[in-house]
Amino acid sequence: MKPGTASSTYSRRLRWSQLTTDEYHKQGFTMDGPMPCIILIDGFTNGTWKIDRQRRTAILNIKPFRRLSKKETAALTEEGTKLLAFAAADADTHDFQFTPHV
């Protein structure tokens, strides 16, 4: 398939649809709108993340689409630490905020 052809576009959309979960679609995200920063757990969309700044602190806000296990929370914290070290290296402190799934 050549990039930019109808079949390559269909293939990308097909792969994307295999990754997205019902919980992702319930958030109202579309292929045509702005894409959120997504969290993949076991290859499927299971939340979003965003880095906010307050003075010299970078806060990684994680909003899961479902209840996370302790193991998943620990893995996200580990990966989030690496993300903040890279994306917010200039911040004096790094913090995490998990929004509870309702």
A tleap script that builds the chain and sets N, CA, C and O, in Angstrom:
source leaprc.protein.ff14SB
mol = sequence {
  NMET LYS PRO GLY THR ALA SER SER THR TYR
  SER ARG ARG LEU ARG TRP SER GLN LEU THR
  THR ASP GLU TYR HIE LYS GLN GLY PHE THR
  MET ASP GLY PRO MET PRO CYS ILE ILE LEU
  ILE ASP GLY PHE THR ASN GLY THR TRP LYS
  ILE ASP ARG GLN ARG ARG THR ALA ILE LEU
  ASN ILE LYS PRO PHE ARG ARG LEU SER LYS
  LYS GLU THR ALA ALA LEU THR GLU GLU GLY
  THR LYS LEU LEU ALA PHE ALA ALA ALA ASP
  ALA ASP THR HIE ASP PHE GLN PHE THR PRO
  HIE CVAL
}
set mol.1.N position { 0.825 -1.178 0.000 }
set mol.1.CA position { 0.000 0.000 0.000 }
set mol.1.C position { 0.869 1.241 0.000 }
set mol.1.O position { 1.856 1.315 0.732 }
set mol.2.N position { 0.510 2.198 -0.806 }
set mol.2.CA position { 1.228 3.461 -0.831 }
set mol.2.C position { 0.599 4.400 0.187 }
set mol.2.O position { -0.623 4.461 0.316 }
set mol.3.N position { 1.450 5.140 0.917 }
set mol.3.CA position { 0.898 6.108 1.870 }
set mol.3.C position { -0.004 7.109 1.155 }
set mol.3.O position { 0.293 7.547 0.044 }
set mol.4.N position { -1.105 7.463 1.804 }
set mol.4.CA position { -2.005 8.460 1.249 }
set mol.4.C position { -3.078 7.885 0.336 }
set mol.4.O position { -3.973 8.617 -0.087 }
set mol.5.N position { -3.016 6.609 0.025 }
set mol.5.CA position { -4.042 6.009 -0.817 }
set mol.5.C position { -5.251 5.649 0.033 }
set mol.5.O position { -5.170 5.569 1.259 }
set mol.6.N position { -6.371 5.435 -0.645 }
set mol.6.CA position { -7.602 5.101 0.078 }
set mol.6.C position { -7.428 3.823 0.890 }
set mol.6.O position { -7.926 3.736 2.013 }
set mol.7.N position { -6.730 2.830 0.340 }
set mol.7.CA position { -6.584 1.581 1.082 }
set mol.7.C position { -5.662 1.737 2.280 }
set mol.7.O position { -5.867 1.064 3.291 }
set mol.8.N position { -4.643 2.611 2.206 }
set mol.8.CA position { -3.794 2.813 3.384 }
set mol.8.C position { -4.547 3.579 4.461 }
set mol.8.O position { -4.356 3.320 5.649 }
set mol.9.N position { -5.401 4.518 4.063 }
set mol.9.CA position { -6.227 5.249 5.029 }
set mol.9.C position { -7.190 4.296 5.710 }
set mol.9.O position { -7.362 4.352 6.927 }
set mol.10.N position { -7.818 3.426 4.939 }
set mol.10.CA position { -8.732 2.434 5.504 }
set mol.10.C position { -7.982 1.523 6.477 }
set mol.10.O position { -8.490 1.190 7.547 }
set mol.11.N position { -6.774 1.127 6.094 }
set mol.11.CA position { -5.972 0.246 6.941 }
set mol.11.C position { -5.634 0.916 8.265 }
set mol.11.O position { -5.698 0.269 9.310 }
set mol.12.N position { -5.270 2.215 8.244 }
set mol.12.CA position { -4.970 2.942 9.481 }
set mol.12.C position { -6.200 3.023 10.369 }
set mol.12.O position { -6.117 2.808 11.578 }
set mol.13.N position { -7.341 3.334 9.766 }
set mol.13.CA position { -8.581 3.430 10.549 }
set mol.13.C position { -8.943 2.069 11.135 }
set mol.13.O position { -9.415 1.989 12.269 }
set mol.14.N position { -8.725 1.005 10.376 }
set mol.14.CA position { -9.018 -0.341 10.863 }
set mol.14.C position { -8.128 -0.671 12.059 }
set mol.14.O position { -8.613 -1.173 13.073 }
set mol.15.N position { -6.815 -0.388 11.945 }
set mol.15.CA position { -5.909 -0.652 13.068 }
set mol.15.C position { -6.317 0.170 14.284 }
set mol.15.O position { -6.321 -0.342 15.403 }
set mol.16.N position { -6.666 1.457 14.074 }
set mol.16.CA position { -7.070 2.323 15.174 }
set mol.16.C position { -8.315 1.772 15.841 }
set mol.16.O position { -8.415 1.776 17.068 }
set mol.17.N position { -9.276 1.290 15.038 }
set mol.17.CA position { -10.514 0.779 15.619 }
set mol.17.C position { -10.263 -0.483 16.437 }
set mol.17.O position { -11.044 -0.800 17.334 }
set mol.18.N position { -9.205 -1.192 16.145 }
set mol.18.CA position { -8.874 -2.386 16.919 }
set mol.18.C position { -8.274 -2.026 18.279 }
set mol.18.O position { -8.347 -2.821 19.216 }
set mol.19.N position { -7.688 -0.846 18.392 }
set mol.19.CA position { -7.071 -0.409 19.647 }
set mol.19.C position { -8.044 0.291 20.580 }
set mol.19.O position { -7.893 0.233 21.800 }
set mol.20.N position { -9.041 0.951 20.009 }
set mol.20.CA position { -9.926 1.757 20.839 }
set mol.20.C position { -10.994 0.891 21.495 }
set mol.20.O position { -11.487 -0.079 20.919 }
set mol.21.N position { -11.328 1.275 22.715 }
set mol.21.CA position { -12.303 0.534 23.513 }
set mol.21.C position { -13.625 1.296 23.541 }
set mol.21.O position { -13.697 2.455 23.135 }
set mol.22.N position { -14.657 0.631 24.023 }
set mol.22.CA position { -15.957 1.297 24.174 }
set mol.22.C position { -15.823 2.495 25.111 }
set mol.22.O position { -16.439 3.537 24.884 }
set mol.23.N position { -15.017 2.347 26.165 }
set mol.23.CA position { -14.821 3.444 27.118 }
set mol.23.C position { -14.202 4.661 26.425 }
set mol.23.O position { -14.537 5.797 26.760 }
set mol.24.N position { -13.313 4.435 25.472 }
set mol.24.CA position { -12.700 5.527 24.706 }
set mol.24.C position { -13.790 6.272 23.935 }
set mol.24.O position { -13.846 7.501 23.970 }
set mol.25.N position { -14.651 5.532 23.242 }
set mol.25.CA position { -15.691 6.154 22.434 }
set mol.25.C position { -16.717 6.891 23.281 }
set mol.25.O position { -17.312 7.865 22.821 }
set mol.26.N position { -16.931 6.442 24.508 }
set mol.26.CA position { -17.867 7.119 25.399 }
set mol.26.C position { -17.377 8.509 25.805 }
set mol.26.O position { -18.166 9.335 26.264 }
set mol.27.N position { -16.076 8.772 25.637 }
set mol.27.CA position { -15.513 10.075 25.998 }
set mol.27.C position { -15.847 11.144 24.958 }
set mol.27.O position { -15.671 12.335 25.217 }
set mol.28.N position { -16.329 10.727 23.785 }
set mol.28.CA position { -16.700 11.676 22.742 }
set mol.28.C position { -15.569 12.043 21.799 }
set mol.28.O position { -15.719 12.971 21.005 }
set mol.29.N position { -14.436 11.341 21.861 }
set mol.29.CA position { -13.335 11.613 20.942 }
set mol.29.C position { -13.684 11.062 19.567 }
set mol.29.O position { -14.327 10.019 19.456 }
set mol.30.N position { -13.264 11.755 18.532 }
set mol.30.CA position { -13.485 11.279 17.167 }
set mol.30.C position { -12.183 11.334 16.398 }
set mol.30.O position { -11.226 11.986 16.814 }
set mol.31.N position { -12.156 10.638 15.267 }
set mol.31.CA position { -10.966 10.665 14.403 }
set mol.31.C position { -10.764 12.055 13.797 }
set mol.31.O position { -9.650 12.401 13.404 }
set mol.32.N position { -11.833 12.853 13.719 }
set mol.32.CA position { -11.752 14.153 13.069 }
set mol.32.C position { -11.427 15.286 14.031 }
set mol.32.O position { -11.103 16.391 13.596 }
set mol.33.N position { -11.509 15.029 15.324 }
set mol.33.CA position { -11.262 16.074 16.307 }
set mol.33.C position { -9.854 16.012 16.849 }
set mol.33.O position { -9.056 15.182 16.413 }
set mol.34.N position { -9.538 16.879 17.796 }
set mol.34.CA position { -8.208 16.828 18.403 }
set mol.34.C position { -8.014 15.501 19.132 }
set mol.34.O position { -8.915 15.011 19.813 }
set mol.35.N position { -6.851 14.945 18.981 }
set mol.35.CA position { -6.555 13.653 19.604 }
set mol.35.C position { -6.021 13.872 21.016 }
set mol.35.O position { -5.112 14.678 21.218 }
set mol.36.N position { -6.574 13.167 21.982 }
set mol.36.CA position { -6.061 13.273 23.347 }
set mol.36.C position { -4.763 12.480 23.487 }
set mol.36.O position { -4.443 11.649 22.636 }
set mol.37.N position { -4.038 12.732 24.533 }
set mol.37.CA position { -2.872 11.915 24.876 }
set mol.37.C position { -3.435 10.674 25.564 }
set mol.37.O position { -3.969 10.755 26.671 }
set mol.38.N position { -3.314 9.541 24.908 }
set mol.38.CA position { -3.980 8.341 25.408 }
set mol.38.C position { -3.031 7.425 26.162 }
set mol.38.O position { -1.820 7.424 25.945 }
set mol.39.N position { -3.621 6.653 27.048 }
set mol.39.CA position { -2.913 5.623 27.796 }
set mol.39.C position { -3.302 4.286 27.186 }
set mol.39.O position { -4.484 3.980 27.028 }
set mol.40.N position { -2.297 3.497 26.849 }
set mol.40.CA position { -2.552 2.141 26.379 }
set mol.40.C position { -2.185 1.169 27.490 }
set mol.40.O position { -1.101 1.247 28.067 }
set mol.41.N position { -3.095 0.258 27.779 }
set mol.41.CA position { -2.827 -0.824 28.721 }
set mol.41.C position { -3.106 -2.109 27.972 }
set mol.41.O position { -4.220 -2.336 27.499 }
set mol.42.N position { -2.095 -2.944 27.866 }
set mol.42.CA position { -2.200 -4.187 27.102 }
set mol.42.C position { -2.640 -3.920 25.667 }
set mol.42.O position { -3.341 -4.734 25.065 }
set mol.43.N position { -2.227 -2.772 25.117 }
set mol.43.CA position { -2.500 -2.458 23.724 }
set mol.43.C position { -3.845 -1.828 23.438 }
set mol.43.O position { -4.195 -1.642 22.273 }
set mol.44.N position { -4.615 -1.489 24.471 }
set mol.44.CA position { -5.931 -0.898 24.269 }
set mol.44.C position { -6.035 0.430 25.002 }
set mol.44.O position { -5.411 0.624 26.045 }
set mol.45.N position { -6.833 1.351 24.446 }
set mol.45.CA position { -7.015 2.655 25.071 }
set mol.45.C position { -7.748 2.487 26.400 }
set mol.45.O position { -8.831 1.904 26.462 }
set mol.46.N position { -7.137 3.008 27.454 }
set mol.46.CA position { -7.735 2.877 28.775 }
set mol.46.C position { -7.661 4.148 29.607 }
set mol.46.O position { -7.885 4.111 30.817 }
set mol.47.N position { -7.351 5.266 28.972 }
set mol.47.CA position { -7.318 6.521 29.708 }
set mol.47.C position { -6.606 7.602 28.929 }
set mol.47.O position { -6.103 7.381 27.828 }
set mol.48.N position { -6.578 8.781 29.532 }
set mol.48.CA position { -5.865 9.912 28.945 }
set mol.48.C position { -4.906 10.489 29.977 }
set mol.48.O position { -5.032 10.238 31.175 }
set mol.49.N position { -3.952 11.260 29.491 }
set mol.49.CA position { -3.022 11.928 30.386 }
set mol.49.C position { -2.773 13.339 29.885 }
set mol.49.O position { -2.948 13.645 28.705 }
set mol.50.N position { -2.359 14.193 30.819 }
set mol.50.CA position { -2.058 15.585 30.498 }
set mol.50.C position { -1.078 16.106 31.538 }
set mol.50.O position { -1.201 15.803 32.724 }
set mol.51.N position { -0.116 16.883 31.092 }
set mol.51.CA position { 0.828 17.505 32.034 }
set mol.51.C position { 0.383 18.934 32.291 }
set mol.51.O position { 0.260 19.737 31.366 }
set mol.52.N position { 0.142 19.242 33.565 }
set mol.52.CA position { -0.187 20.602 33.979 }
set mol.52.C position { 0.981 21.151 34.784 }
set mol.52.O position { 1.745 20.403 35.392 }
set mol.53.N position { 1.100 22.451 34.774 }
set mol.53.CA position { 2.182 23.090 35.526 }
set mol.53.C position { 1.609 24.076 36.525 }
set mol.53.O position { 0.694 24.840 36.219 }
set mol.54.N position { 2.168 24.042 37.726 }
set mol.54.CA position { 1.851 25.004 38.771 }
set mol.54.C position { 3.176 25.484 39.337 }
set mol.54.O position { 3.872 24.756 40.045 }
set mol.55.N position { 3.501 26.697 39.016 }
set mol.55.CA position { 4.791 27.286 39.375 }
set mol.55.C position { 5.915 26.408 38.821 }
set mol.55.O position { 6.035 26.269 37.604 }
set mol.56.N position { 6.727 25.824 39.673 }
set mol.56.CA position { 7.872 25.006 39.228 }
set mol.56.C position { 7.592 23.507 39.383 }
set mol.56.O position { 8.516 22.694 39.414 }
set mol.57.N position { 6.295 23.151 39.480 }
set mol.57.CA position { 5.900 21.753 39.620 }
set mol.57.C position { 5.168 21.300 38.361 }
set mol.57.O position { 4.284 21.994 37.861 }
set mol.58.N position { 5.542 20.141 37.861 }
set mol.58.CA position { 4.838 19.515 36.738 }
set mol.58.C position { 3.994 18.382 37.299 }
set mol.58.O position { 4.496 17.516 38.015 }
set mol.59.N position { 2.710 18.395 36.967 }
set mol.59.CA position { 1.777 17.392 37.477 }
set mol.59.C position { 1.252 16.577 36.306 }
set mol.59.O position { 0.678 17.121 35.362 }
set mol.60.N position { 1.451 15.284 36.378 }
set mol.60.CA position { 0.911 14.386 35.364 }
set mol.60.C position { -0.478 13.943 35.821 }
set mol.60.O position { -0.620 13.174 36.772 }
set mol.61.N position { -1.494 14.443 35.127 }
set mol.61.CA position { -2.878 14.087 35.431 }
set mol.61.C position { -3.273 12.894 34.579 }
set mol.61.O position { -3.224 12.951 33.351 }
set mol.62.N position { -3.664 11.820 35.239 }
set mol.62.CA position { -4.050 10.584 34.560 }
set mol.62.C position { -5.527 10.342 34.833 }
set mol.62.O position { -5.966 10.288 35.982 }
set mol.63.N position { -6.290 10.197 33.738 }
set mol.63.CA position { -7.726 9.968 33.849 }
set mol.63.C position { -8.055 8.622 33.199 }
set mol.63.O position { -8.211 8.539 31.981 }
set mol.64.N position { -8.160 7.570 34.017 }
set mol.64.CA position { -8.475 6.250 33.453 }
set mol.64.C position { -9.944 6.157 33.053 }
set mol.64.O position { -10.801 6.838 33.616 }
set mol.65.N position { -10.216 5.301 32.070 }
set mol.65.CA position { -11.590 5.057 31.635 }
set mol.65.C position { -12.250 3.966 32.468 }
set mol.65.O position { -13.461 3.764 32.380 }
set mol.66.N position { -11.472 3.273 33.266 }
set mol.66.CA position { -11.991 2.190 34.100 }
set mol.66.C position { -11.152 2.124 35.367 }
set mol.66.O position { -10.125 2.794 35.478 }
set mol.67.N position { -11.589 1.325 36.307 }
set mol.67.CA position { -10.830 1.132 37.542 }
set mol.67.C position { -9.535 0.390 37.204 }
set mol.67.O position { -9.553 -0.611 36.488 }
set mol.68.N position { -8.418 0.888 37.723 }
set mol.68.CA position { -7.114 0.286 37.459 }
set mol.68.C position { -6.699 -0.627 38.608 }
set mol.68.O position { -7.010 -0.368 39.771 }
set mol.69.N position { -5.998 -1.688 38.262 }
set mol.69.CA position { -5.449 -2.565 39.295 }
set mol.69.C position { -4.229 -1.885 39.914 }
set mol.69.O position { -3.712 -0.907 39.375 }
set mol.70.N position { -3.782 -2.408 41.039 }
set mol.70.CA position { -2.575 -1.870 41.680 }
set mol.70.C position { -1.368 -2.022 40.757 }
set mol.70.O position { -0.515 -1.137 40.685 }
set mol.71.N position { -1.306 -3.138 40.062 }
set mol.71.CA position { -0.198 -3.386 39.136 }
set mol.71.C position { -0.210 -2.374 37.985 }
set mol.71.O position { 0.844 -1.875 37.591 }
set mol.72.N position { -1.394 -2.070 37.444 }
set mol.72.CA position { -1.509 -1.099 36.352 }
set mol.72.C position { -1.157 0.305 36.844 }
set mol.72.O position { -0.485 1.062 36.144 }
set mol.73.N position { -1.612 0.646 38.046 }
set mol.73.CA position { -1.297 1.961 38.619 }
set mol.73.C position { 0.212 2.101 38.828 }
set mol.73.O position { 0.784 3.154 38.548 }
set mol.74.N position { 0.847 1.051 39.312 }
set mol.74.CA position { 2.299 1.084 39.517 }
set mol.74.C position { 3.033 1.226 38.181 }
set mol.74.O position { 4.006 1.974 38.085 }
set mol.75.N position { 2.570 0.514 37.156 }
set mol.75.CA position { 3.207 0.604 35.843 }
set mol.75.C position { 3.035 2.000 35.243 }
set mol.75.O position { 3.970 2.536 34.647 }
set mol.76.N position { 1.848 2.591 35.396 }
set mol.76.CA position { 1.624 3.949 34.892 }
set mol.76.C position { 2.477 4.965 35.648 }
set mol.76.O position { 2.988 5.913 35.052 }
set mol.77.N position { 2.629 4.771 36.940 }
set mol.77.CA position { 3.472 5.667 37.744 }
set mol.77.C position { 4.926 5.569 37.290 }
set mol.77.O position { 5.616 6.583 37.183 }
set mol.78.N position { 5.384 4.361 37.026 }
set mol.78.CA position { 6.757 4.165 36.559 }
set mol.78.C position { 6.969 4.836 35.198 }
set mol.78.O position { 7.951 5.552 35.000 }
set mol.79.N position { 6.053 4.602 34.271 }
set mol.79.CA position { 6.169 5.213 32.939 }
set mol.79.C position { 5.986 6.726 33.013 }
set mol.79.O position { 6.646 7.476 32.294 }
set mol.80.N position { 5.083 7.167 33.890 }
set mol.80.CA position { 4.854 8.597 34.065 }
set mol.80.C position { 6.072 9.321 34.607 }
set mol.80.O position { 6.338 10.464 34.236 }
set mol.81.N position { 6.812 8.655 35.485 }
set mol.81.CA position { 8.054 9.229 36.013 }
set mol.81.C position { 9.039 9.496 34.879 }
set mol.81.O position { 9.687 10.542 34.836 }
set mol.82.N position { 9.140 8.542 33.968 }
set mol.82.CA position { 10.027 8.707 32.806 }
set mol.82.C position { 9.523 9.818 31.889 }
set mol.82.O position { 10.313 10.606 31.371 }
set mol.83.N position { 8.202 9.878 31.691 }
set mol.83.CA position { 7.631 10.921 30.845 }
set mol.83.C position { 7.914 12.302 31.414 }
set mol.83.O position { 8.337 13.199 30.685 }
set mol.84.N position { 7.685 12.480 32.713 }
set mol.84.CA position { 7.933 13.781 33.337 }
set mol.84.C position { 9.413 14.156 33.301 }
set mol.84.O position { 9.751 15.325 33.114 }
set mol.85.N position { 10.295 13.173 33.479 }
set mol.85.CA position { 11.735 13.454 33.416 }
set mol.85.C position { 12.118 13.989 32.042 }
set mol.85.O position { 13.020 14.818 31.923 }
set mol.86.N position { 11.435 13.518 31.009 }
set mol.86.CA position { 11.721 13.968 29.649 }
set mol.86.C position { 10.958 15.247 29.308 }
set mol.86.O position { 11.559 16.236 28.888 }
set mol.87.N position { 9.641 15.229 29.486 }
set mol.87.CA position { 8.793 16.326 29.018 }
set mol.87.C position { 8.788 17.541 29.938 }
set mol.87.O position { 8.457 18.645 29.504 }
set mol.88.N position { 9.148 17.351 31.195 }
set mol.88.CA position { 9.142 18.462 32.151 }
set mol.88.C position { 10.446 18.481 32.936 }
set mol.88.O position { 10.458 18.647 34.155 }
set mol.89.N position { 11.537 18.307 32.209 }
set mol.89.CA position { 12.859 18.255 32.857 }
set mol.89.C position { 13.197 19.555 33.574 }
set mol.89.O position { 13.990 19.551 34.516 }
set mol.90.N position { 12.611 20.661 33.145 }
set mol.90.CA position { 12.912 21.960 33.748 }
set mol.90.C position { 12.160 22.196 35.061 }
set mol.90.O position { 12.468 23.150 35.775 }
set mol.91.N position { 11.187 21.352 35.392 }
set mol.91.CA position { 10.420 21.525 36.632 }
set mol.91.C position { 11.257 21.088 37.837 }
set mol.91.O position { 12.032 20.135 37.758 }
set mol.92.N position { 11.086 21.794 38.938 }
set mol.92.CA position { 11.803 21.440 40.167 }
set mol.92.C position { 11.250 20.167 40.791 }
set mol.92.O position { 12.002 19.357 41.335 }
set mol.93.N position { 9.931 19.991 40.711 }
set mol.93.CA position { 9.307 18.796 41.273 }
set mol.93.C position { 8.298 18.228 40.286 }
set mol.93.O position { 7.731 18.936 39.453 }
set mol.94.N position { 8.101 16.941 40.412 }
set mol.94.CA position { 7.125 16.220 39.592 }
set mol.94.C position { 6.113 15.568 40.522 }
set mol.94.O position { 6.455 15.105 41.610 }
set mol.95.N position { 4.860 15.540 40.077 }
set mol.95.CA position { 3.808 14.937 40.892 }
set mol.95.C position { 2.827 14.209 39.978 }
set mol.95.O position { 2.810 14.438 38.769 }
set mol.96.N position { 2.014 13.335 40.559 }
set mol.96.CA position { 1.001 12.569 39.836 }
set mol.96.C position { -0.358 12.844 40.435 }
set mol.96.O position { -0.488 13.060 41.640 }
set mol.97.N position { -1.370 12.835 39.587 }
set mol.97.CA position { -2.739 12.933 40.051 }
set mol.97.C position { -3.573 11.959 39.219 }
set mol.97.O position { -3.702 12.115 38.004 }
set mol.98.N position { -4.129 10.963 39.885 }
set mol.98.CA position { -5.016 10.012 39.231 }
set mol.98.C position { -6.450 10.444 39.511 }
set mol.98.O position { -6.849 10.558 40.670 }
set mol.99.N position { -7.222 10.684 38.464 }
set mol.99.CA position { -8.633 11.004 38.614 }
set mol.99.C position { -9.379 9.693 38.769 }
set mol.99.O position { -9.313 8.846 37.878 }
set mol.100.N position { -10.086 9.499 39.875 }
set mol.100.CA position { -10.783 8.226 40.060 }
set mol.100.C position { -11.846 8.012 38.983 }
set mol.100.O position { -12.551 8.940 38.588 }
set mol.101.N position { -11.942 6.769 38.520 }
set mol.101.CA position { -12.980 6.424 37.554 }
set mol.101.C position { -14.302 6.307 38.282 }
set mol.101.O position { -14.390 5.672 39.333 }
set mol.102.N position { -15.324 6.918 37.723 }
set mol.102.CA position { -16.645 6.895 38.356 }
set mol.102.C position { -17.490 5.806 37.736 }
set mol.102.O position { -18.642 5.620 38.128 }
savepdb mol mol.pdb
quit
